[in-house]
Amino acid sequence: MKGRLLSLIPVLLIFLWTAVLCCSVTAGETAQAKIAVINMQKVVRKSVSGQKAMEKLNKKFEGLQKKLKAKQDELTAFKDDFEKKGPLMNEDAKAEKEREYKKALRDFKDQSDDAQFEMRQAESKSMEPVLKELEKVVTRIGEEGGYTLILEKNMPGIYFNASNVDITDEVINTYDNEVKSKSKKDNK
């Protein structure tokens, strides 16, 4: 239920903005709304800072994946050994090996869940500064460009947009230039 409500928020925001835009025009005046869209996923993938953050995440992911793969290989070897030797074991030994396998399987599942949680946390921590900076860049582009509204292109409720309202590449270029100039200032 909570997930459904959260997925409706972007749609409600679109309707709210549309209502605000419509209501802000009085009977005697006509306002020209200037709307743009941005593909934030593309900005993160293509921008220099986004690529660096993704590289860090990929390295961390590969390390966690190696650990899980090793544990999974151990489980597979244990199971194969049990299947080979199981018919030769007495009932007590067989029951004990089954309990060991089930415990190892639960431990593996817990480690896998922990790794997924750790990755989500790392992604959030890694992307937060990038997204905060991008928000500032998008706001500045919106103000300087006279935009009334800038929407996320992949947001629910947006089914079509003309290519001339997509400012994704402009945001990538502006953000990369800002990061470069900031790093030059830091190096001085």
C-alpha positions in Angstrom: 0.0 0.0 0.0 2.8 2.4 0.9 4.6 1.6 -2.3 1.5 2.4 -4.3 1.1 5.8 -2.6 4.8 6.6 -3.2 4.5 5.8 -6.9 1.5 8.1 -7.2 3.4 11.1 -5.8 5.1 12.1 -9.1 1.8 11.9 -11.0 0.2 14.1 -8.3 3.0 16.5 -8.5 2.5 16.9 -12.3 -1.2 17.5 -11.8 -0.4 20.0 -9.0 2.1 21.9 -11.2 -0.4 21.9 -14.1 -3.0 23.3 -11.8 -0.6 26.0 -10.5 0.3 26.9 -14.1 -3.3 27.1 -15.2 -4.4 29.1 -12.2 -1.6 31.6 -12.4 -2.9 32.9 -15.7 -5.6 35.5 -15.1 -8.4 36.1 -17.6 -6.7 39.2 -19.1 -3.2 37.8 -19.6 -1.7 34.9 -21.4 1.5 33.4 -20.0 3.9 31.4 -22.1 5.0 28.4 -20.1 8.4 27.2 -20.9 8.8 23.5 -20.0 11.8 21.2 -20.3 12.6 17.6 -19.5 15.7 16.0 -18.3 16.8 12.3 -18.2 18.6 12.2 -14.8 19.8 8.6 -15.3 21.5 9.6 -18.4 23.1 12.7 -16.7 24.5 10.4 -13.9 25.7 7.8 -16.4 27.4 10.4 -18.8 28.7 13.0 -16.4 32.3 12.8 -15.2 31.3 12.8 -11.5 28.5 10.3 -12.1 30.9 8.0 -13.9 33.5 8.2 -11.0 30.8 7.4 -8.5 29.6 4.4 -10.6 33.2 3.1 -10.9 33.5 3.1 -7.1 30.2 1.3 -6.8 31.1 -1.2 -9.4 34.4 -2.0 -7.5 32.5 -2.5 -4.3 29.9 -4.6 -6.0 32.5 -6.8 -7.6 34.2 -7.4 -4.2 30.9 -8.3 -2.6 30.0 -10.5 -5.6 33.3 -12.4 -5.3 32.6 -13.2 -1.6 29.1 -14.4 -2.3 30.3 -16.5 -5.3 32.9 -18.2 -3.0 30.2 -18.9 -0.4 27.9 -20.2 -3.1 30.6 -22.5 -4.5 31.2 -23.9 -1.0 27.4 -24.6 -0.7 27.4 -26.3 -4.1 30.4 -28.5 -3.1 28.8 -29.3 0.2 25.6 -30.3 -1.5 27.3 -32.4 -4.2 29.4 -34.2 -1.5 26.2 -34.8 0.5 24.4 -36.2 -2.5 27.3 -38.6 -3.2 27.9 -39.7 0.3 24.3 -39.4 1.6 23.1 -42.9 0.6 26.1 -44.4 2.5 25.4 -42.5 5.7 23.3 -43.7 8.6 20.1 -41.7 9.4 21.6 -39.6 12.2 24.6 -38.6 10.1 22.4 -37.8 7.2 20.1 -35.7 9.4 23.1 -33.8 10.8 24.5 -33.1 7.3 21.0 -31.8 6.2 20.9 -29.5 9.2 24.4 -28.2 8.4 23.4 -27.6 4.8 20.2 -25.8 5.7 22.1 -23.6 8.2 24.8 -22.8 5.6 22.0 -22.0 3.1 20.4 -19.6 5.6 23.7 -18.0 6.4 24.3 -17.5 2.6 20.9 -15.9 2.2 21.6 -13.6 5.2 24.9 -12.6 3.6 23.3 -12.0 0.3 20.6 -9.8 1.9 23.3 -7.9 3.8 25.3 -7.4 0.6 22.2 -6.0 -1.2 21.5 -3.7 1.7 25.2 -2.6 1.8 25.1 -1.9 -1.9 21.9 0.2 -1.6 23.5 2.2 1.2 26.7 2.7 -0.7 24.8 3.8 -3.8 22.8 6.3 -1.8 25.9 7.6 -0.1 27.8 7.8 -3.3 25.1 9.4 -5.4 23.8 11.9 -2.9 26.4 14.5 -3.4 26.2 14.1 -7.2 22.4 14.5 -7.2 22.6 17.5 -4.8 25.0 19.3 -7.2 22.9 18.3 -10.2 19.9 19.8 -8.5 21.7 23.1 -8.2 22.8 23.0 -11.9 19.3 22.2 -13.1 17.8 25.0 -10.9 20.3 27.5 -12.3 19.6 26.4 -15.9 15.9 26.7 -15.2 16.3 30.2 -13.8 18.7 31.5 -16.4 16.7 29.8 -19.2 13.4 31.2 -18.0 11.8 27.8 -17.6 8.5 27.5 -15.9 8.9 23.8 -15.2 11.6 21.1 -15.6 10.4 17.5 -15.3 12.2 14.2 -15.1 11.7 12.6 -18.5 11.2 9.1 -17.1 8.6 10.2 -14.5 5.2 8.4 -14.6 2.7 10.4 -16.5 5.1 11.7 -19.1 4.4 9.7 -22.3 5.8 12.0 -24.9 8.0 15.0 -25.2 9.5 16.8 -28.2 13.2 16.4 -28.5 13.7 20.2 -28.5 12.5 20.4 -24.8 15.1 17.8 -23.6 17.9 19.7 -21.9 19.8 16.5 -20.7 22.9 17.2 -22.8 23.0 20.8 -21.7 22.8 19.7 -18.0 25.6 17.2 -18.5 27.9 19.8 -20.2 27.1 22.5 -17.6 27.7 20.1 -14.7 31.0 18.7 -16.2 32.2 22.3 -16.8 31.3 23.3 -13.3 33.1 20.3 -11.8 36.2 21.0 -13.9 36.3 24.6 -12.9 35.8 23.6 -9.2 38.6 21.1 -9.4 40.9 23.7 -11.0 40.1 26.1 -8.1 40.8 23.4 -5.6 44.2 22.6 -7.2 45.4 26.2 -7.0 
